[in-house]
Amino acid sequence: MAKNPLTDTELDVLLKQVAQPPLPTGFADRLQAKLEQSQGSNVIAFPQKNVASTKSANLWLSSIPLAASLAIGIYLGAQGTLADSLSSLGTSSFADATDNLFNVGIEDTELFINGELS
């Protein structure tokens, strides 16, 4: 049998009916005595570098090439010269090999690296 959870007002009414439990007699005195008897900590705090500033600086510096490549891609795409730029790189021979995709592979890559394939 599932019960519905209490609403905020019902919970407030319920909590007003509960009395705060009394502290045992002498509790504050015993606590103060324990605090005065306790030894100091032997933890040594070392100076900390500000890690957040170096991480944010590295993040911004690493985003510069990404933003530049995005801007170049948008520019070339808007000019309509992107396809011409890609075909002049010599990679179009790999992209145009649609006759049999299984024949394009290591041999063509070696020819391209050696400059025999353009």
PDB file as gemmi writes it, atoms N, CA and C in Angstrom:
CRYST1    1.000    1.000    1.000  90.00  90.00  90.00 P 1                      
ATOM      1  N   MET A   1       0.842  -1.160   0.000  1.00  0.00           N  
ATOM      2  CA  MET A   1       0.000   0.000   0.000  1.00  0.00           C  
ATOM      3  C   MET A   1       0.895   1.233   0.000  1.00  0.00           C  
ATOM      4  N   ALA A   2       0.854   2.007  -1.053  1.00  0.00           N  
ATOM      5  CA  ALA A   2       1.707   3.180  -1.193  1.00  0.00           C  
ATOM      6  C   ALA A   2       1.051   4.378  -0.528  1.00  0.00           C  
ATOM      7  N   LYS A   3       1.876   5.142   0.212  1.00  0.00           N  
ATOM      8  CA  LYS A   3       1.381   6.348   0.864  1.00  0.00           C  
ATOM      9  C   LYS A   3       1.839   7.560   0.064  1.00  0.00           C  
ATOM     10  N   ASN A   4       1.022   8.587   0.069  1.00  0.00           N  
ATOM     11  CA  ASN A   4       1.397   9.821  -0.595  1.00  0.00           C  
ATOM     12  C   ASN A   4       2.369  10.585   0.294  1.00  0.00           C  
ATOM     13  N   PRO A   5       3.372  11.241  -0.282  1.00  0.00           N  
ATOM     14  CA  PRO A   5       4.313  12.012   0.532  1.00  0.00           C  
ATOM     15  C   PRO A   5       3.634  13.243   1.130  1.00  0.00           C  
ATOM     16  N   LEU A   6       4.192  13.699   2.243  1.00  0.00           N  
ATOM     17  CA  LEU A   6       3.638  14.870   2.919  1.00  0.00           C  
ATOM     18  C   LEU A   6       3.912  16.124   2.105  1.00  0.00           C  
ATOM     19  N   THR A   7       2.967  17.044   2.163  1.00  0.00           N  
ATOM     20  CA  THR A   7       3.201  18.344   1.545  1.00  0.00           C  
ATOM     21  C   THR A   7       3.994  19.200   2.526  1.00  0.00           C  
ATOM     22  N   ASP A   8       4.460  20.352   2.078  1.00  0.00           N  
ATOM     23  CA  ASP A   8       5.251  21.230   2.933  1.00  0.00           C  
ATOM     24  C   ASP A   8       4.454  21.722   4.133  1.00  0.00           C  
ATOM     25  N   THR A   9       3.208  22.050   3.926  1.00  0.00           N  
ATOM     26  CA  THR A   9       2.400  22.559   5.050  1.00  0.00           C  
ATOM     27  C   THR A   9       2.120  21.458   6.068  1.00  0.00           C  
ATOM     28  N   GLU A  10       1.859  20.249   5.597  1.00  0.00           N  
ATOM     29  CA  GLU A  10       1.634  19.139   6.519  1.00  0.00           C  
ATOM     30  C   GLU A  10       2.891  18.832   7.325  1.00  0.00           C  
ATOM     31  N   LEU A  11       4.045  18.901   6.687  1.00  0.00           N  
ATOM     32  CA  LEU A  11       5.295  18.660   7.379  1.00  0.00           C  
ATOM     33  C   LEU A  11       5.570  19.754   8.407  1.00  0.00           C  
ATOM     34  N   ASP A  12       5.272  21.000   8.078  1.00  0.00           N  
ATOM     35  CA  ASP A  12       5.452  22.095   9.038  1.00  0.00           C  
ATOM     36  C   ASP A  12       4.576  21.913  10.267  1.00  0.00           C  
ATOM     37  N   VAL A  13       3.321  21.511  10.076  1.00  0.00           N  
ATOM     38  CA  VAL A  13       2.415  21.281  11.203  1.00  0.00           C  
ATOM     39  C   VAL A  13       2.925  20.148  12.077  1.00  0.00           C  
ATOM     40  N   LEU A  14       3.424  19.090  11.458  1.00  0.00           N  
ATOM     41  CA  LEU A  14       3.949  17.947  12.204  1.00  0.00           C  
ATOM     42  C   LEU A  14       5.191  18.329  12.996  1.00  0.00           C  
ATOM     43  N   LEU A  15       6.101  19.124  12.399  1.00  0.00           N  
ATOM     44  CA  LEU A  15       7.325  19.508  13.095  1.00  0.00           C  
ATOM     45  C   LEU A  15       7.061  20.484  14.245  1.00  0.00           C  
ATOM     46  N   LYS A  16       5.993  21.281  14.161  1.00  0.00           N  
ATOM     47  CA  LYS A  16       5.663  22.193  15.258  1.00  0.00           C  
ATOM     48  C   LYS A  16       5.198  21.438  16.496  1.00  0.00           C  
ATOM     49  N   GLN A  17       4.695  20.240  16.325  1.00  0.00           N  
ATOM     50  CA  GLN A  17       4.213  19.450  17.454  1.00  0.00           C  
ATOM     51  C   GLN A  17       5.350  18.763  18.205  1.00  0.00           C  
ATOM     52  N   VAL A  18       6.512  18.625  17.597  1.00  0.00           N  
ATOM     53  CA  VAL A  18       7.636  17.924  18.205  1.00  0.00           C  
ATOM     54  C   VAL A  18       8.430  18.903  19.057  1.00  0.00           C  
ATOM     55  N   ALA A  19       8.749  18.500  20.283  1.00  0.00           N  
ATOM     56  CA  ALA A  19       9.539  19.355  21.181  1.00  0.00           C  
ATOM     57  C   ALA A  19      11.018  19.038  20.996  1.00  0.00           C  
ATOM     58  N   GLN A  20      11.876  20.055  21.216  1.00  0.00           N  
ATOM     59  CA  GLN A  20      13.313  19.850  21.117  1.00  0.00           C  
ATOM     60  C   GLN A  20      13.781  19.071  22.338  1.00  0.00           C  
ATOM     61  N   PRO A  21      14.565  18.009  22.126  1.00  0.00           N  
ATOM     62  CA  PRO A  21      15.018  17.222  23.277  1.00  0.00           C  
ATOM     63  C   PRO A  21      15.981  18.037  24.141  1.00  0.00           C  
ATOM     64  N   PRO A  22      15.879  17.893  25.458  1.00  0.00           N  
ATOM     65  CA  PRO A  22      16.771  18.662  26.335  1.00  0.00           C  
ATOM     66  C   PRO A  22      18.180  18.063  26.333  1.00  0.00           C  
ATOM     67  N   LEU A  23      19.192  18.912  26.482  1.00  0.00           N  
ATOM     68  CA  LEU A  23      20.573  18.442  26.579  1.00  0.00           C  
ATOM     69  C   LEU A  23      20.813  17.886  27.972  1.00  0.00           C  
ATOM     70  N   PRO A  24      21.653  16.884  28.113  1.00  0.00           N  
ATOM     71  CA  PRO A  24      21.957  16.357  29.437  1.00  0.00           C  
ATOM     72  C   PRO A  24      22.629  17.433  30.289  1.00  0.00           C  
ATOM     73  N   THR A  25      22.441  17.327  31.589  1.00  0.00           N  
ATOM     74  CA  THR A  25      23.041  18.319  32.488  1.00  0.00           C  
ATOM     75  C   THR A  25      24.556  18.225  32.430  1.00  0.00           C  
ATOM     76  N   GLY A  26      25.206  19.364  32.360  1.00  0.00           N  
ATOM     77  CA  GLY A  26      26.652  19.432  32.320  1.00  0.00           C  
ATOM     78  C   GLY A  26      27.250  19.174  30.955  1.00  0.00           C  
ATOM     79  N   PHE A  27      26.422  19.083  29.923  1.00  0.00           N  
ATOM     80  CA  PHE A  27      26.923  18.785  28.582  1.00  0.00           C  
ATOM     81  C   PHE A  27      27.859  19.882  28.084  1.00  0.00           C  
ATOM     82  N   ALA A  28      27.458  21.125  28.231  1.00  0.00           N  
ATOM     83  CA  ALA A  28      28.275  22.240  27.735  1.00  0.00           C  
ATOM     84  C   ALA A  28      29.618  22.300  28.464  1.00  0.00           C  
ATOM     85  N   ASP A  29      29.617  22.034  29.786  1.00  0.00           N  
ATOM     86  CA  ASP A  29      30.872  22.059  30.549  1.00  0.00           C  
ATOM     87  C   ASP A  29      31.811  20.937  30.116  1.00  0.00           C  
ATOM     88  N   ARG A  30      31.280  19.721  29.901  1.00  0.00           N  
ATOM     89  CA  ARG A  30      32.109  18.595  29.468  1.00  0.00           C  
ATOM     90  C   ARG A  30      32.670  18.832  28.060  1.00  0.00           C  
ATOM     91  N   LEU A  31      31.866  19.405  27.193  1.00  0.00           N  
ATOM     92  CA  LEU A  31      32.324  19.698  25.845  1.00  0.00           C  
ATOM     93  C   LEU A  31      33.446  20.737  25.867  1.00  0.00           C  
ATOM     94  N   GLN A  32      33.277  21.769  26.668  1.00  0.00           N  
ATOM     95  CA  GLN A  32      34.311  22.800  26.763  1.00  0.00           C  
ATOM     96  C   GLN A  32      35.615  22.223  27.327  1.00  0.00           C  
ATOM     97  N   ALA A  33      35.508  21.330  28.300  1.00  0.00           N  
ATOM     98  CA  ALA A  33      36.700  20.716  28.885  1.00  0.00           C  
ATOM     99  C   ALA A  33      37.430  19.842  27.859  1.00  0.00           C  
ATOM    100  N   LYS A  34      36.686  19.096  27.054  1.00  0.00           N  
ATOM    101  CA  LYS A  34      37.310  18.269  26.018  1.00  0.00           C  
ATOM    102  C   LYS A  34      38.010  19.121  24.968  1.00  0.00           C  
ATOM    103  N   LEU A  35      37.399  20.223  24.620  1.00  0.00           N  
ATOM    104  CA  LEU A  35      38.012  21.105  23.622  1.00  0.00           C  
ATOM    105  C   LEU A  35      39.300  21.726  24.144  1.00  0.00           C  
ATOM    106  N   GLU A  36      39.336  22.048  25.413  1.00  0.00           N  
ATOM    107  CA  GLU A  36      40.539  22.645  25.993  1.00  0.00           C  
ATOM    108  C   GLU A  36      41.651  21.613  26.137  1.00  0.00           C  
ATOM    109  N   GLN A  37      41.319  20.334  26.335  1.00  0.00           N  
ATOM    110  CA  GLN A  37      42.318  19.278  26.494  1.00  0.00           C  
ATOM    111  C   GLN A  37      42.879  18.779  25.166  1.00  0.00           C  
ATOM    112  N   SER A  38      42.186  19.034  24.098  1.00  0.00           N  
ATOM    113  CA  SER A  38      42.604  18.441  22.825  1.00  0.00           C  
ATOM    114  C   SER A  38      43.919  19.039  22.345  1.00  0.00           C  
ATOM    115  N   GLN A  39      44.716  18.181  21.723  1.00  0.00           N  
ATOM    116  CA  GLN A  39      46.008  18.579  21.196  1.00  0.00           C  
ATOM    117  C   GLN A  39      45.802  19.314  19.872  1.00  0.00           C  
ATOM    118  N   GLY A  40      46.790  20.107  19.512  1.00  0.00           N  
ATOM    119  CA  GLY A  40      46.747  20.779  18.218  1.00  0.00           C  
ATOM    120  C   GLY A  40      46.964  19.784  17.092  1.00  0.00           C  
ATOM    121  N   SER A  41      46.565  20.133  15.945  1.00  0.00           N  
ATOM    122  CA  SER A  41      46.698  19.257  14.795  1.00  0.00           C  
ATOM    123  C   SER A  41      48.135  19.260  14.304  1.00  0.00           C  
ATOM    124  N   ASN A  42      48.605  18.114  13.796  1.00  0.00           N  
ATOM    125  CA  ASN A  42      49.944  18.034  13.248  1.00  0.00           C  
ATOM    126  C   ASN A  42      49.939  18.083  11.726  1.00  0.00           C  
ATOM    127  N   VAL A  43      48.880  18.608  11.160  1.00  0.00           N  
ATOM    128  CA  VAL A  43      48.753  18.729   9.715  1.00  0.00           C  
ATOM    129  C   VAL A  43      49.471  19.999   9.273  1.00  0.00           C  
ATOM    130  N   ILE A  44      50.322  19.865   8.284  1.00  0.00           N  
ATOM    131  CA  ILE A  44      51.046  21.015   7.754  1.00  0.00           C  
ATOM    132  C   ILE A  44      50.416  21.401   6.424  1.00  0.00           C  
ATOM    133  N   ALA A  45      50.020  22.636   6.301  1.00  0.00           N  
ATOM    134  CA  ALA A  45      49.392  23.113   5.063  1.00  0.00           C  
ATOM    135  C   ALA A  45      50.473  23.607   4.115  1.00  0.00           C  
ATOM    136  N   PHE A  46      50.515  23.036   2.923  1.00  0.00           N  
ATOM    137  CA  PHE A  46      51.458  23.461   1.905  1.00  0.00           C  
ATOM    138  C   PHE A  46      50.797  24.502   1.016  1.00  0.00           C  
ATOM    139  N   PRO A  47      51.568  25.430   0.491  1.00  0.00           N  
ATOM    140  CA  PRO A  47      50.965  26.424  -0.405  1.00  0.00           C  
ATOM    141  C   PRO A  47      50.431  25.753  -1.671  1.00  0.00           C  
ATOM    142  N   GLN A  48      49.286  26.179  -2.085  1.00  0.00           N  
ATOM    143  CA  GLN A  48      48.619  25.581  -3.234  1.00  0.00           C  
ATOM    144  C   GLN A  48      48.712  26.509  -4.438  1.00  0.00           C  
ATOM    145  N   LYS A  49      48.910  25.910  -5.599  1.00  0.00           N  
ATOM    146  CA  LYS A  49      48.869  26.677  -6.838  1.00  0.00           C  
ATOM    147  C   LYS A  49      47.420  26.905  -7.228  1.00  0.00           C  
ATOM    148  N   ASN A  50      47.186  27.970  -7.903  1.00  0.00           N  
ATOM    149  CA  ASN A  50      45.841  28.250  -8.392  1.00  0.00           C  
ATOM    150  C   ASN A  50      45.622  27.447  -9.665  1.00  0.00           C  
ATOM    151  N   VAL A  51      45.029  26.266  -9.506  1.00  0.00           N  
ATOM    152  CA  VAL A  51      44.874  25.339 -10.617  1.00  0.00           C  
ATOM    153  C   VAL A  51      43.803  25.822 -11.583  1.00  0.00           C  
ATOM    154  N   ALA A  52      42.790  26.494 -11.090  1.00  0.00           N  
ATOM    155  CA  ALA A  52      41.682  26.908 -11.941  1.00  0.00           C  
ATOM    156  C   ALA A  52      42.141  27.889 -13.009  1.00  0.00           C  
ATOM    157  N   SER A  53      43.048  28.806 -12.671  1.00  0.00           N  
ATOM    158  CA  SER A  53      43.458  29.792 -13.667  1.00  0.00           C  
ATOM    159  C   SER A  53      44.293  29.145 -14.771  1.00  0.00           C  
ATOM    160  N   THR A  54      45.144  28.171 -14.452  1.00  0.00           N  
ATOM    161  CA  THR A  54      45.946  27.540 -15.492  1.00  0.00           C  
ATOM    162  C   THR A  54      45.087  26.654 -16.386  1.00  0.00           C  
ATOM    163  N   LYS A  55      44.092  25.987 -15.827  1.00  0.00           N  
ATOM    164  CA  LYS A  55      43.226  25.156 -16.648  1.00  0.00           C  
ATOM    165  C   LYS A  55      42.392  26.010 -17.594  1.00  0.00           C  
ATOM    166  N   SER A  56      41.873  27.138 -17.113  1.00  0.00           N  
ATOM    167  CA  SER A  56      41.057  27.973 -17.985  1.00  0.00           C  
ATOM    168  C   SER A  56      41.905  28.619 -19.063  1.00  0.00           C  
ATOM    169  N   ALA A  57      43.161  28.976 -18.746  1.00  0.00           N  
ATOM    170  CA  ALA A  57      44.037  29.556 -19.761  1.00  0.00           C  
ATOM    171  C   ALA A  57      44.357  28.521 -20.833  1.00  0.00           C  
ATOM    172  N   ASN A  58      44.638  27.284 -20.440  1.00  0.00           N  
ATOM    173  CA  ASN A  58      44.910  26.226 -21.416  1.00  0.00           C  
ATOM    174  C   ASN A  58      43.691  25.934 -22.275  1.00  0.00           C  
ATOM    175  N   LEU A  59      42.516  26.003 -21.677  1.00  0.00           N  
ATOM    176  CA  LEU A  59      41.290  25.753 -22.425  1.00  0.00           C  
ATOM    177  C   LEU A  59      41.099  26.810 -23.501  1.00  0.00           C  
ATOM    178  N   TRP A  60      41.307  28.068 -23.143  1.00  0.00           N  
ATOM    179  CA  TRP A  60      41.137  29.143 -24.120  1.00  0.00           C  
ATOM    180  C   TRP A  60      42.204  29.070 -25.201  1.00  0.00           C  
ATOM    181  N   LEU A  61      43.438  28.760 -24.822  1.00  0.00           N  
ATOM    182  CA  LEU A  61      44.499  28.680 -25.826  1.00  0.00           C  
ATOM    183  C   LEU A  61      44.268  27.525 -26.798  1.00  0.00           C  
ATOM    184  N   SER A  62      43.752  26.426 -26.306  1.00  0.00           N  
ATOM    185  CA  SER A  62      43.523  25.285 -27.187  1.00  0.00           C  
ATOM    186  C   SER A  62      42.307  25.494 -28.085  1.00  0.00           C  
ATOM    187  N   SER A  63      41.449  26.441 -27.778  1.00  0.00           N  
ATOM    188  CA  SER A  63      40.269  26.667 -28.616  1.00  0.00           C  
ATOM    189  C   SER A  63      40.558  27.598 -29.792  1.00  0.00           C  
ATOM    190  N   ILE A  64      41.716  28.270 -29.805  1.00  0.00           N  
ATOM    191  CA  ILE A  64      42.033  29.193 -30.893  1.00  0.00           C  
ATOM    192  C   ILE A  64      42.144  28.473 -32.243  1.00  0.00           C  
ATOM    193  N   PRO A  65      42.893  27.359 -32.359  1.00  0.00           N  
ATOM    194  CA  PRO A  65      42.944  26.677 -33.669  1.00  0.00           C  
ATOM    195  C   PRO A  65      41.587  26.139 -34.112  1.00  0.00           C  
ATOM    196  N   LEU A  66      40.786  25.707 -33.176  1.00  0.00           N  
ATOM    197  CA  LEU A  66      39.462  25.212 -33.524  1.00  0.00           C  
ATOM    198  C   LEU A  66      38.598  26.327 -34.089  1.00  0.00           C  
ATOM    199  N   ALA A  67      38.644  27.488 -33.457  1.00  0.00           N  
ATOM    200  CA  ALA A  67      37.868  28.629 -33.949  1.00  0.00           C  
ATOM    201  C   ALA A  67      38.367  29.088 -35.312  1.00  0.00           C  
ATOM    202  N   ALA A  68      39.687  29.054 -35.517  1.00  0.00           N  
ATOM    203  CA  ALA A  68      40.242  29.461 -36.809  1.00  0.00           C  
ATOM    204  C   ALA A  68      39.812  28.503 -37.918  1.00  0.00           C  
ATOM    205  N   SER A  69      39.863  27.211 -37.636  1.00  0.00           N  
ATOM    206  CA  SER A  69      39.458  26.250 -38.665  1.00  0.00           C  
ATOM    207  C   SER A  69      37.968  26.352 -38.963  1.00  0.00           C  
ATOM    208  N   LEU A  70      37.172  26.664 -37.966  1.00  0.00           N  
ATOM    209  CA  LEU A  70      35.743  26.854 -38.180  1.00  0.00           C  
ATOM    210  C   LEU A  70      35.500  28.072 -39.059  1.00  0.00           C  
ATOM    211  N   ALA A  71      36.221  29.155 -38.783  1.00  0.00           N  
ATOM    212  CA  ALA A  71      36.056  30.373 -39.579  1.00  0.00           C  
ATOM    213  C   ALA A  71      36.479  30.137 -41.026  1.00  0.00           C  
ATOM    214  N   ILE A  72      37.587  29.418 -41.242  1.00  0.00           N  
ATOM    215  CA  ILE A  72      38.037  29.124 -42.608  1.00  0.00           C  
ATOM    216  C   ILE A  72      37.023  28.243 -43.327  1.00  0.00           C  
ATOM    217  N   GLY A  73      36.482  27.257 -42.625  1.00  0.00           N  
ATOM    218  CA  GLY A  73      35.475  26.389 -43.237  1.00  0.00           C  
ATOM    219  C   GLY A  73      34.221  27.138 -43.620  1.00  0.00           C  
ATOM    220  N   ILE A  74      33.786  28.051 -42.770  1.00  0.00           N  
ATOM    221  CA  ILE A  74      32.598  28.850 -43.096  1.00  0.00           C  
ATOM    222  C   ILE A  74      32.886  29.751 -44.290  1.00  0.00           C  
ATOM    223  N   TYR A  75      34.069  30.357 -44.308  1.00  0.00           N  
ATOM    224  CA  TYR A  75      34.421  31.244 -45.420  1.00  0.00           C  
ATOM    225  C   TYR A  75      34.479  30.481 -46.738  1.00  0.00           C  
ATOM    226  N   LEU A  76      35.181  29.346 -46.750  1.00  0.00           N  
ATOM    227  CA  LEU A  76      35.288  28.574 -47.987  1.00  0.00           C  
ATOM    228  C   LEU A  76      33.943  28.016 -48.422  1.00  0.00           C  
ATOM    229  N   GLY A  77      33.126  27.621 -47.466  1.00  0.00           N  
ATOM    230  CA  GLY A  77      31.810  27.119 -47.817  1.00  0.00           C  
ATOM    231  C   GLY A  77      30.914  28.204 -48.384  1.00  0.00           C  
ATOM    232  N   ALA A  78      31.030  29.421 -47.871  1.00  0.00           N  
ATOM    233  CA  ALA A  78      30.219  30.524 -48.372  1.00  0.00           C  
ATOM    234  C   ALA A  78      30.691  30.984 -49.743  1.00  0.00           C  
ATOM    235  N   GLN A  79      31.991  30.870 -50.022  1.00  0.00           N  
ATOM    236  CA  GLN A  79      32.530  31.293 -51.314  1.00  0.00           C  
ATOM    237  C   GLN A  79      32.263  30.267 -52.409  1.00  0.00           C  
ATOM    238  N   GLY A  80      31.993  29.048 -52.038  1.00  0.00           N  
ATOM    239  CA  GLY A  80      31.757  28.004 -53.026  1.00  0.00           C  
ATOM    240  C   GLY A  80      33.036  27.423 -53.591  1.00  0.00           C  
ATOM    241  N   THR A  81      34.171  27.673 -52.952  1.00  0.00           N  
ATOM    242  CA  THR A  81      35.455  27.179 -53.463  1.00  0.00           C  
ATOM    243  C   THR A  81      35.970  25.986 -52.677  1.00  0.00           C  
ATOM    244  N   LEU A  82      35.200  25.473 -51.768  1.00  0.00           N  
ATOM    245  CA  LEU A  82      35.663  24.370 -50.940  1.00  0.00           C  
ATOM    246  C   LEU A  82      35.900  23.106 -51.767  1.00  0.00           C  
ATOM    247  N   ALA A  83      35.009  22.803 -52.688  1.00  0.00           N  
ATOM    248  CA  ALA A  83      35.169  21.599 -53.505  1.00  0.00           C  
ATOM    249  C   ALA A  83      36.402  21.703 -54.387  1.00  0.00           C  
ATOM    250  N   ASP A  84      36.673  22.896 -54.931  1.00  0.00           N  
ATOM    251  CA  ASP A  84      37.867  23.080 -55.751  1.00  0.00           C  
ATOM    252  C   ASP A  84      39.125  22.923 -54.917  1.00  0.00           C  
ATOM    253  N   SER A  85      39.104  23.431 -53.689  1.00  0.00           N  
ATOM    254  CA  SER A  85      40.275  23.330 -52.818  1.00  0.00           C  
ATOM    255  C   SER A  85      40.566  21.886 -52.457  1.00  0.00           C  
ATOM    256  N   LEU A  86      39.533  21.128 -52.196  1.00  0.00           N  
ATOM    257  CA  LEU A  86      39.732  19.729 -51.819  1.00  0.00           C  
ATOM    258  C   LEU A  86      40.211  18.899 -52.998  1.00  0.00           C  
ATOM    259  N   SER A  87      39.713  19.187 -54.209  1.00  0.00           N  
ATOM    260  CA  SER A  87      40.134  18.379 -55.356  1.00  0.00           C  
ATOM    261  C   SER A  87      41.573  18.673 -55.735  1.00  0.00           C  
ATOM    262  N   SER A  88      42.077  19.862 -55.445  1.00  0.00           N  
ATOM    263  CA  SER A  88      43.464  20.183 -55.791  1.00  0.00           C  
ATOM    264  C   SER A  88      44.453  19.578 -54.802  1.00  0.00           C  
ATOM    265  N   LEU A  89      43.996  19.047 -53.699  1.00  0.00           N  
ATOM    266  CA  LEU A  89      44.896  18.454 -52.721  1.00  0.00           C  
ATOM    267  C   LEU A  89      45.375  17.059 -53.116  1.00  0.00           C  
ATOM    268  N   GLY A  90      44.734  16.442 -54.050  1.00  0.00           N  
ATOM    269  CA  GLY A  90      45.140  15.103 -54.459  1.00  0.00           C  
ATOM    270  C   GLY A  90      44.373  14.014 -53.741  1.00  0.00           C  
ATOM    271  N   THR A  91      43.505  14.386 -52.847  1.00  0.00           N  
ATOM    272  CA  THR A  91      42.723  13.372 -52.129  1.00  0.00           C  
ATOM    273  C   THR A  91      41.489  12.978 -52.914  1.00  0.00           C  
ATOM    274  N   SER A  92      41.206  13.692 -53.996  1.00  0.00           N  
ATOM    275  CA  SER A  92      40.002  13.371 -54.747  1.00  0.00           C  
ATOM    276  C   SER A  92      40.113  12.015 -55.432  1.00  0.00           C  
ATOM    277  N   SER A  93      41.346  11.556 -55.703  1.00  0.00           N  
ATOM    278  CA  SER A  93      41.491  10.254 -56.341  1.00  0.00           C  
ATOM    279  C   SER A  93      41.002   9.136 -55.439  1.00  0.00           C  
ATOM    280  N   PHE A  94      41.124   9.320 -54.124  1.00  0.00           N  
ATOM    281  CA  PHE A  94      40.589   8.323 -53.194  1.00  0.00           C  
ATOM    282  C   PHE A  94      39.076   8.419 -53.120  1.00  0.00           C  
ATOM    283  N   ALA A  95      38.570   9.638 -53.153  1.00  0.00           N  
ATOM    284  CA  ALA A  95      37.135   9.826 -53.022  1.00  0.00           C  
ATOM    285  C   ALA A  95      36.395   9.397 -54.279  1.00  0.00           C  
ATOM    286  N   ASP A  96      37.039   9.498 -55.478  1.00  0.00           N  
ATOM    287  CA  ASP A  96      36.375   9.154 -56.730  1.00  0.00           C  
ATOM    288  C   ASP A  96      36.454   7.673 -57.071  1.00  0.00           C  
ATOM    289  N   ALA A  97      37.130   6.889 -56.273  1.00  0.00           N  
ATOM    290  CA  ALA A  97      37.283   5.468 -56.567  1.00  0.00           C  
ATOM    291  C   ALA A  97      36.026   4.727 -56.133  1.00  0.00           C  
ATOM    292  N   THR A  98      34.971   4.845 -56.950  1.00  0.00           N  
ATOM    293  CA  THR A  98      33.696   4.221 -56.596  1.00  0.00           C  
ATOM    294  C   THR A  98      33.446   2.915 -57.340  1.00  0.00           C  
ATOM    295  N   ASP A  99      34.352   2.562 -58.272  1.00  0.00           N  
ATOM    296  CA  ASP A  99      34.110   1.343 -59.035  1.00  0.00           C  
ATOM    297  C   ASP A  99      34.192   0.097 -58.170  1.00  0.00           C  
ATOM    298  N   ASN A 100      35.198   0.008 -57.339  1.00  0.00           N  
ATOM    299  CA  ASN A 100      35.323  -1.113 -56.430  1.00  0.00           C  
ATOM    300  C   ASN A 100      36.042  -0.620 -55.186  1.00  0.00           C  
ATOM    301  N   LEU A 101      35.312  -0.461 -54.112  1.00  0.00           N  
ATOM    302  CA  LEU A 101      35.871   0.108 -52.903  1.00  0.00           C  
ATOM    303  C   LEU A 101      36.911  -0.789 -52.249  1.00  0.00           C  
ATOM    304  N   PHE A 102      36.889  -2.094 -52.577  1.00  0.00           N  
ATOM    305  CA  PHE A 102      37.824  -3.004 -51.936  1.00  0.00           C  
ATOM    306  C   PHE A 102      39.217  -2.928 -52.572  1.00  0.00           C  
ATOM    307  N   ASN A 103      39.316  -2.363 -53.766  1.00  0.00           N  
ATOM    308  CA  ASN A 103      40.623  -2.239 -54.413  1.00  0.00           C  
ATOM    309  C   ASN A 103      41.406  -1.030 -53.928  1.00  0.00           C  
ATOM    310  N   VAL A 104      40.743  -0.072 -53.333  1.00  0.00           N  
ATOM    311  CA  VAL A 104      41.426   1.114 -52.827  1.00  0.00           C  
ATOM    312  C   VAL A 104      41.981   0.760 -51.457  1.00  0.00           C  
ATOM    313  N   GLY A 105      43.272   0.946 -51.281  1.00  0.00           N  
ATOM    314  CA  GLY A 105      43.830   0.570 -50.006  1.00  0.00           C  
ATOM    315  C   GLY A 105      45.284   0.889 -49.902  1.00  0.00           C  
ATOM    316  N   ILE A 106      46.069  -0.097 -49.472  1.00  0.00           N  
ATOM    317  CA  ILE A 106      47.469   0.118 -49.152  1.00  0.00           C  
ATOM    318  C   ILE A 106      48.267   0.525 -50.382  1.00  0.00           C  
ATOM    319  N   GLU A 107      48.003  -0.105 -51.528  1.00  0.00           N  
ATOM    320  CA  GLU A 107      48.771   0.216 -52.733  1.00  0.00           C  
ATOM    321  C   GLU A 107      48.561   1.673 -53.149  1.00  0.00           C  
ATOM    322  N   ASP A 108      47.315   2.135 -53.153  1.00  0.00           N  
ATOM    323  CA  ASP A 108      47.041   3.515 -53.539  1.00  0.00           C  
ATOM    324  C   ASP A 108      47.640   4.493 -52.543  1.00  0.00           C  
ATOM    325  N   THR A 109      47.622   4.146 -51.288  1.00  0.00           N  
ATOM    326  CA  THR A 109      48.199   5.019 -50.272  1.00  0.00           C  
ATOM    327  C   THR A 109      49.702   5.132 -50.460  1.00  0.00           C  
ATOM    328  N   GLU A 110      50.378   4.022 -50.723  1.00  0.00           N  
ATOM    329  CA  GLU A 110      51.823   4.059 -50.954  1.00  0.00           C  
ATOM    330  C   GLU A 110      52.154   4.873 -52.193  1.00  0.00           C  
ATOM    331  N   LEU A 111      51.375   4.705 -53.276  1.00  0.00           N  
ATOM    332  CA  LEU A 111      51.604   5.492 -54.485  1.00  0.00           C  
ATOM    333  C   LEU A 111      51.430   6.984 -54.216  1.00  0.00           C  
ATOM    334  N   PHE A 112      50.429   7.329 -53.427  1.00  0.00           N  
ATOM    335  CA  PHE A 112      50.183   8.729 -53.118  1.00  0.00           C  
ATOM    336  C   PHE A 112      51.311   9.309 -52.282  1.00  0.00           C  
ATOM    337  N   ILE A 113      51.799   8.553 -51.295  1.00  0.00           N  
ATOM    338  CA  ILE A 113      52.902   9.030 -50.455  1.00  0.00           C  
ATOM    339  C   ILE A 113      54.176   9.214 -51.275  1.00  0.00           C  
ATOM    340  N   ASN A 114      54.434   8.312 -52.207  1.00  0.00           N  
ATOM    341  CA  ASN A 114      55.644   8.411 -53.037  1.00  0.00           C  
ATOM    342  C   ASN A 114      55.529   9.461 -54.129  1.00  0.00           C  
ATOM    343  N   GLY A 115      54.368  10.042 -54.310  1.00  0.00           N  
ATOM    344  CA  GLY A 115      54.184  11.082 -55.326  1.00  0.00           C  
ATOM    345  C   GLY A 115      53.881  10.551 -56.698  1.00  0.00           C  
ATOM    346  N   GLU A 116      53.612   9.259 -56.829  1.00  0.00           N  
ATOM    347  CA  GLU A 116      53.320   8.679 -58.123  1.00  0.00           C  
ATOM    348  C   GLU A 116      51.849   8.773 -58.486  1.00  0.00           C  
ATOM    349  N   LEU A 117      51.022   9.040 -57.521  1.00  0.00           N  
ATOM    350  CA  LEU A 117      49.592   9.165 -57.747  1.00  0.00           C  
ATOM    351  C   LEU A 117      49.200  10.607 -57.480  1.00  0.00           C  
ATOM    352  N   SER A 118      48.524  11.221 -58.435  1.00  0.00           N  
ATOM    353  CA  SER A 118      48.140  12.621 -58.224  1.00  0.00           C  
ATOM    354  C   SER A 118      46.664  12.796 -58.458  1.00  0.00           C  
TER     355      SER A 118                                                      
END                                                                             
